[in-house]
């Protein structure tokens, strides 16, 4: 008598053995495909094989994995043009908060690489060995080169020191950096002159690279700072990327942003390759050290900390904070309209933890301290960590104006979180770390609308890929790398708010990175199919 269980098992194995091999690795069925170039969606299947898009249209063959996308949109993976994950990916390559937003590629490095220029190949190699779940590229910072040559103080470099800086930039470019960056409101970057930056940007330009900048002023002197960035690009030949374009100055809302856009458009019209990215929030987030005038840090960080402890110097500093911005220092308290609009986000100490989410003005009243003293007390108490605040400086009207520009892409200015549901690796509880990319579609395409869905997707896919020279990413076309997001437009929502900055977005349940399903049914699959992206240098 034949054992029924054995018979059924044998028949199953036989059927599997005789089943035809799948034609593709993945077939996404019946979705509304947005190609990333700004074209209207089309209903189509998308077949993926060996990490690339193999066919678009009616796909008769079968995939080893079949995904039903009916009623949902199929888009290229989103590209974060201003990421801060360079350090945290060494600890945890999952980058799950990025994936939950639909991000498959990030460009990091506003503050440079976590290692010096000569160690970049090893750094990239370590990321590859450990594995990452998203594609990762990085800039190198002019400040890194400056500190290598002359430390963290103020002053003009000698020609010998400038030679060291140029050499460091060249080393970084040859290792695969996409260009050089500056963060000109922060010492010691703020001590660099336009001429210094042109000299280093020229080396980047020799490799077809970028000069990407957190500009010298995003407040009252915004247009002057935009013109400096344009000048650096024009004189060096480097492509210019303006980080997080904003008009962070309440008295200039509605005026400064149109003027800045006009300056960029005029430069583009005469052949300067300049563009920008933004995040869609009315508050920026940065350290409390920016509240101290730049001279405090002119002799380095340690001397600056000593100065912050000196009551006589504090008296001078408070007068200067009250007076507004000064040459070489952008006063973000003034830009925010006062201490009432500067909110303590993370003081990195139990002493001040009860005041998180309160304005420095309100904390000052509670502690019977001047709010400037409060800021510096918190900074000192939190060392060696960098205490951070939210500075409410921008208007929704200016965000809308900037977002309508075809050359504006999207960057979160946030890092991957080491653990999902917690603050990003910067220690800054800002909703941009969990909501930026869904918000562009949910808020500015569906709810308002400011831009079309197709344009919103283009700004996050095809345009930044073209901008960065990622010729095989950013579009759903035959032969392109299969970085793909599937989202439900009706359910898509950024969710993260000022009160709940780490709330997870909704509506994005499937993300494919290099042909591997990495987010499935809203959960990380454990896959680490991300690639390190290296910018080529031909000389």
N, C-alpha and C positions, 0 to 999 in steps of 0.2 A: 504493500500500500504506500502510495507516494505521500510524503510529508507535505501538507498544504503550504505551510510557511516557507519551507525550503523551495518549493515550486514557484511561489510568488516572488521570492527574492531572486531566484535565478532568471525569471522572466523580466524582472525590472532591470537587472544588470544587462540582459540581452538587448532590451529596448534602448537603454542608454548607450550601449556600445554601437548600436546600429543607427542612432540618431545622427542626423547630419551636423557637422561642426557649424557653430554660429558664424554668420558672415561678418559680424561686427562685435566689438566689445560691448558697446552700449548703443541702443536706439531709443531716442526720446520721441515719443509718438504724439502727433496731433496738437502740438503747442502753437501759440501765436509767436512766431519767431521775429525778434527784433535784431537786425543784423549788426547794430552798433555804429553804422554809418549815418544814422538819422533817417533812414527810409521807413515808410509805414510797415507795420507788421504783416507777415504772410503766414497762413496756416501751413505748416509743413512738418515733416519728420526730420530729425537730425541724427545721422549715424556717425559713430565715433569708432575709430580703430587705431591702435598703436599711438594713442595720445593726441591724435589729430582729428579734425572734422573730415569725414570721408565722403559724406553725401548729404545733400539737403534737398527736400522735396518729398515725393512719395517713395518711401523705402520699402521694397518688397522683401528684402533679406531680413534675417532675424539677428538680434543681439544676444550675447551671453547674458546681458541684463537689459530688460525692457522697462522703460519708464513712461507711464501714462501722464502726459502733460496737457490733456484736454482741459480747456477753460483757464489755463495758466499761460504766462508769458515765458519765453525762452530767450535769454539775453547772454551776450558775452559776460564773463566775470568782470566785476567792477575793479577799477585801478585806483588805489589810494596814492595821490600825488604828493602827499606830505605826511609821511608815516614816521613814528618815533620808536620802532620796534627793534632797532639794531642790536641792542644789548639783551633784551628779554628773550629773544629767540634762541639764544645760547642756553637759556635755562629751560625753556619750554617752547618747542617749535609748533605747537598746535594752533596758536593764534585764533582761538575759537570765537572770540568776540568779533574779530575781523570777518571770519567766515559767516557768522550769523548775519552780518550786514551785506553779504554777497560779495565781499572783497576776495579776489583771488591773487592779486598782485599789489605789492607795496613798493614805493620808492622812499627810502629813509635818508637820514643824514643831514638834517638841518644843523645839528651840532656835530656832524662828522661821523666817523666810524669809531667803534669802541676801542680800536687799536690804532697804533701809528701806521703811517703809510707803508712801511716796509713789511708790516705784519698782515696786511690786508689779504694776500693769497692764503695764508694760514687760517685767517678768520673765515673767509669764504669756504675753505675746505672743511673747517670744523662744522659749519652749518650744514654742509652737504653730507658729511659723515653722520651727524646726529639725526638729520632729517627735519624738514620743515613742511608745514601743510599749505603754505602759500608761496608764491613766487616773490623773490626779494632782490631788490637792487638798492644801491646806496650812492650818495654823494660823499665827498671828502670835504672837510671844513678848512677854509683859509685860516681860521683861528688855531686849528691844530698845527698848521705849518708855522704860524706866527709864534706860538708858544714853544715849539721845538727850537726856533731860532733865537728868541729873545725873552722867554718867560711870559708871565701874565700881567706885567705892568704896562703903563702907558709909554709913549715915546715913538720916535720914527726909526725904522730899521736902517742900518748901514747897508751899503751895497753888498757886503759880504753876507749879512743876515738875509737880505732879499734873495741872494743866490741860494741860500739854504731853503728858503720858502719855495722858490720855484722848483728846486730839485725834489722837495717833498711832494708837491703837487704832481710833478711828472711821474714820480714813483706810484702815486695813488691812481693816476689815470691809466698807467700801463697795467695796473693790477685789476682794472675793470670798473673804477668809479665812473659815475655818469657825469661828473663835473665837480665844481667847487661851490661851497656855500658860504654865506656870511649871516650873522645874526646881530645886526648893528645897533640894537638897543641895549645889548648886554656887554659889559666889560668882560674880557679884554677885546672882544670883536669890535666894540664901539671905538676903540683907539685907532683902528685901521683907517688910513686915508683913502680917498677915491683912487689916487695913483697907486697905492699899495694893492688895491683890489684889482685894478686893471692889469697890473703886472702878473698877478697870479691867474687871472681869468684868461690871459693870453695863452698860458700853457694849456689850460683846459680846451681853449679854442683850437689849438694845434691838433687835438684829438677829436675834434667835432663835438666837444662837450659843452656843458652848461655853466653859467654863473647863476645860481639860484639864491635868493636872498629874502631873509626877514629884514625888511628895509630899515633904514636909520630912523625913520619916523612914520608912524601910521596915524598920526593925530593931526595937529594944526599944520604941520609942514609935510603933509602927505604928498602933495604934488611935487614938491622939491625933492623928496626922497625917490619918487617914481622916476623923476628926470635923472637923478644920480644913477639909478639902476640901468636906465636906458643908455646913459653915457658910458657906463662900464661895458655894456654889450657892444655899443657902437665902436668904442676905441679898441676893444680886445678882439672882437669877432666872435665872442662866445654867445650862444643862445641864452636868453634871459628868462628865468622863471621867477615871478614874484610870488612868494609864499603868502598864503592866507590874506588875500587882498581885502582890505577893510578901510572904512573911514571912521577911525576910532576917536571921535572928537565931537561930543554932543553939539557944541556951537556951530559945527560945520556940516551937520547932517543935511543931506539933500543938495549940498553945494560941492563939497570936496570930491565925492565919488564921481560925479559927472566930469569934473575937471581932470581927475586922474585917468579916467577912461579915455578922455579926449587926448591926453598926452600919449597913452599907449597906442591909440589908433593912428595918431600922427606919426609915431615912430615906425609902426608897422607899414604905413603907407610909403615911407622912404626906405624900407628894406631892412629894418632892424627886426630880428626874430625874437620878439618879446611876447610873453603871455603870462597868465596868472592862474592860481587856484584859490579856492575859498572853502570855508566850512560854514554851514547855514545856521549860525547861532549869534545872538546879540552880545554875548560875553566871551572874552578871551580868558585864558587861564595861564598864569605864569607865577614865578617866584616873588616873594615879598622883597627880595633884594633890589628889585627895580624901583622901589619907593625911595631908595637912597640915591642922591645925585651921583653921577659917574665919578667925580673926583674922589669920592670915598674909596673907590676900588682902584685908583690910579697906580698904587704901589703893590697891587696884588691882593688876593683874597684874604690872607692872614692879617695884613695891615688894615684892610677894610673892616674886618671883624673887630680889631682893636679900636678903630675909630668909632664904630657903632656903640661901644661900651663907654665912650668918653662923653660925660654930660655936657661939657662946653661945646664940643663939636655937634652934639645932637641939637643944641639950641640953634646953631647956624643952619643945620640941615632942615630943621622944621620951618625956618623962615624961607628957605629956598623951595621947599615943597609947597608952601602957601603961595609963593610968587609965581609958580608955573614952570613950564619947560625952560631950559636954558641950552646954549650950544653944546652938543654932545650928549644931551640927556633928554629923553622923552618922558615927560611927567604923566604917568598913567593915572594918578589920582585926579589930576586936572582933567585928563581926557575922559574919565568916568563921571565927571561932574561932582566929585567930592568923595570923602571916605564912606559916605552912606551908600555908595554904589560899588564898593569894594568888599567882597564877601569872603570871609575866611573859609577856605576849602579843606585844608589839611595842615595842621600845625605840628604834626609829628611829635606830640607830647601829650601826656595825660592831663597836664595842667590846663591846657587850652582846648582839649577835646570837647568840653561842654559848650564851647562857643562856635563850633563848626556850623556853618550855615548862617551865621550872623555877620552883619556889616562891621567893619572896623570902627565906625562911628558908634554903633550900639555897644560894642565891646568896651570902647573907651568910656562910655557913660557908666557901664556896669562896674568897671574897675577904677573909675575916677582917674583915668589916665588920658593924656593926649593920644588921639588915634594913631599918630605917627610913632609915638613911643610904643604903643601897643604892637604895631607892625614889627618894629625892630626887636622888641622883647620876645615876640613869638619866634622871629627868625633865629635869634640867639639860642632860645630854649630848645628849638628843634634840631640844632646841629648834631651830627654832620649831615642830616637830611635837609632837603630844600623845602621849606614851608611854602605853600602855594595858596593863591587866592583867585577868585573869579572877579574879573574887572568888566562891569557892564558898560560898554563903550560904544556899541554899534546900534544902528536902527534897522528894522526890517525893510524899510523902503530902500536903503542903500544896498542891502543884500539882494533884493529883487533886481535893482538896477545892474549890479555886477553880474548876477546870474544870467541875465539876458544876453551878455556878450558872448559871441561864438567862440572866442579864444579862452574862455574861463573854464577850467576843469575843477575837480573836487579833491580836496585833501583834508583828512580828519585832524591833523596835528595831534594825533593820539597814538599811543602804543598798544600793542597786544597786551592782554591781561595774562599774568602768569597763571591765574586761576579764574575760570569763568564765573561771572557774577560779582567779582571784586573789582576794585579800581584798576586802571591800567598801570603799567609798570612805572609811569611817571609819578604815581601817587596822587593823581589829580582827579577828583570826582566831577568830571565834566561829561554831560550826555553825549558829546561828540565821539567818545570812545565806543559807544554802543549804538548810536543812532544816526550818524551822519548820512550814510548812503540811502537807507530806506527813507529818511526824511526828505531828501531831494525829490524823490518821486511822490511820496505820500503828501507832503506839504505844498511843494511848489509846482507839482504837475497835476495832482488829483484834487486837492482841497481848494486851491486858490482860483485858477491855475496861473502860473507865471510863465512857464515853458511847457511845451508839449512833452508827452511821454517819450516820444522818439528822440527829442532833443536832450531830455534828461539822461537817457541811456547813452546817447552819443558822448555827452560830457564826461561820463564815467567809464567809457570803454574805448570806442574807436579813436576819439580825439586824443586822449592822453597816450594811447599806444603809439599813434602817429607822432605825437610830440616827442616822446622818449626814444623813438627809433625802434620800437618793438614791432618789427615788421610782420611777425607771425602771430601776433596776439591782438585782442581788442575787437575782432570782427568774427561773426559766424559765416565763414566762407570755406569752400573746399581747400583742404591743406593747412588750414590755420590750427594753431594749438587749441586743444579742446578745454578752454577755461570757460565754464558755462554756469549760469545761475537760472533757476526756475522759480518764478514768484507768482503769487496770487495777488493781483492788483487790488481786489476788493478788501483783502485781509492785510495788505502791506501797511505797516505802521511802525514809526520809529520808537514809540513808547517811552524811551528814556527821557527823563525830565530833570530839571534842576533839583527837585526833591528826591527823585529816584534815578540817579544818573547811570546806574548799572542795570536798569531794567532791559530785558532782552526784546529785540524787535520781533514782530510777527509777519507772517506772509512769505518768508523765505525758508523753504524746507529742504531744498536740494541744491548742492553746489558741487560742481565737477572741476577738478584741478588737474591739468595735463592728462585728461582722459580717465581720471580716477574719481569715483564718487567719494567725496570727502565730508560732505554734510548730507545725511540721508534721514528723511523723516524728522528733520530738525535736530538730529544728534550727530556729533562728530563720529565718523566711522573709524577713526584711528589712523587713517591713511596719511602718509607724509610724502606726497608726490610733488611738492613744490620744488622749484628750481632756483638756484642763485643766478641772477641775471647780471652779466658783465657787459659793460659798454666797451666796445672795441677802440683801440688806439693804434692807428696805422703807422705812426712814425717812429 
